[in-house]
Amino acid sequence: MKFKIPYNIRRALIRTASFATLAIMFISCGKDYRDIVIDWDWIHDWPSPRVVGEYAKRPDVRSVKIRFIPSLGTTAYDVSEFRRARDSLDACIAQDPNIVKCGGTILVGHSGAGLPRDTAYVYGMSGDDSAHFAGLGTNVVRYYDWDGHSK
């Protein structure tokens, strides 16, 4: 005894294709995520951890990048001022380390970025701070080595 099952392959493919198309459209209609960039220009107020935290908690924000803008003013910073900047930056990153990132270029004075931490009144950055900033994705460059292009 043979059973004949009516089956139309064209109709089955059209149904499957339309279902797959609808599924792809449903998945791709997610939210539009934003990337926020906060410029740290050294002259005006530094980014506030509160503001960074508000951006990081928004559901439509994918990342918050703190970008250092090269400034000749930082070539007159000493070790303690760069330490204060590092502490401020760490407070911003602590809001959400998975979302808050860093970038840009920091210009240091003629003494460079490898000074001991207890050095006072010398234009430059300690080696600890330099390694910390570099580890966060920031370029630390001595002023006279700088080519003028921010990365």
N, C-alpha and C positions, 0 to 999 in steps of 0.2 A: 504494500500500500504506500503510495507516494502522496506526500502533502506538498501542495504548491503554496508558497508564501509570497504574496504580492509584495515586491520590494522595488522601489524606484531609487536608484543611487543618486540621481541628480537632485531629487527632492531632499534626500538625507544630507547631501553635501551643502545645499543651500541653508538648511536649518542649522547645521553645525557651524558653518561659516558665520551666519548672522549671530548665533549665540557667542562665538569667540570674539567677534567684533564688538558686541555689546560689553562683554567682560573686559576687554582691553580698554575700551572707553571709560568704563566705570573705574577701573584701577588708575588710569592716568588722569582722572579728574580730581586729583588731590589738591592740596593747598599749594599756593605759590609761596615758596620760602624766600626770605630776604637775607642778604649778607650785609651787615652793618660795619662801616669803617669809621673809627673815631681817630682823628688826627691829634697827635700829641706834638704840639709845636714849640714847647718849652717856654714860650714867651707869655702866653695867656695861662689861665688856670689849667692844671693837669686834669685828666679825666677823673670824675668822681666815681668811687666804687658803687655808690647808690645808683647812679645813672647806668653804669655798665650792667649792674645786676637787674635793673628794670628791663633793659634790652634783652638780656640773656634769658629772662623768664617768659618773654613773649612767645606764644606758640608758633608764630609765623616767622621767627628768626632762626636761621640755621647756624649762623656764626657771627661773632663780634670780633673784629680785628682792631687792635690798637696799633696804629701805624706811627712810628717815630719820624718826624720831619727833620731833616738835617738843619741844625742851627749853629751859627757861629757863636751864639751865646753860651753854648755848652762847652766851648773850648776854654772858658774861664771858670768852669766848675771844678771843685776839688773833690776829693774822695768822699767826704761826708755828704756833699750834695747829691752825688750819684747814688750813695747808699739810701738817702731819703727818697729818691726817685724809684729805686728798686723796691723799697717797702711799699710805696704807693701803687706801683704796678702789681706787686704780689697781692695786694688787697683787692685790686680789680679782677685779677685772674681767679682769686679764691671764690668769686661769686658763682662761677661754673667753669672749671678747668676744661671741660669737654667742648665748650662753645667759645670761650674767650681765648684768642690767640694774639700773637704779636708779630710785628714786622717793621721794616724801615731801616733807617741808618741813624746811629748816634755818633756824633763827632766828639772826640775827646781832645784835650789839650796836648801840648808838646811833650809832656812827660809820659804819655801813652796810657795803656790800659792794663798794665801788669804791676801796679804799685802795691806795696803792702797795705793792709786794711787800716793800720794805725797812722798812716802818713797824713800830715796836716799841712794845709796851705800850699799844696802843690797841685798844679792844674793837670788832672788826670783821673783815672778810674782804678779801683783796686782790681787785682786779678780775679778775686771771687766774683765781684759784680760783673766783670767783663764776661766771664764764663757763664754766669747766670743769664745775662741778656742774650748772649749768643745761643745758648741752649733753648731759648724761647723763640728763636728765629729772627733775631735782630742782628744787623751788621754793626760792629763796633770798630770805628776807623779813627786813626789819629788824623788830625786836621790836615797836615801837609801831605798825607798819603791819599787823601780823598780826591777822586776824579770828578766830582760834581754831579754824579748820577745816583739818584736814590733807587734802591732796589726793593 
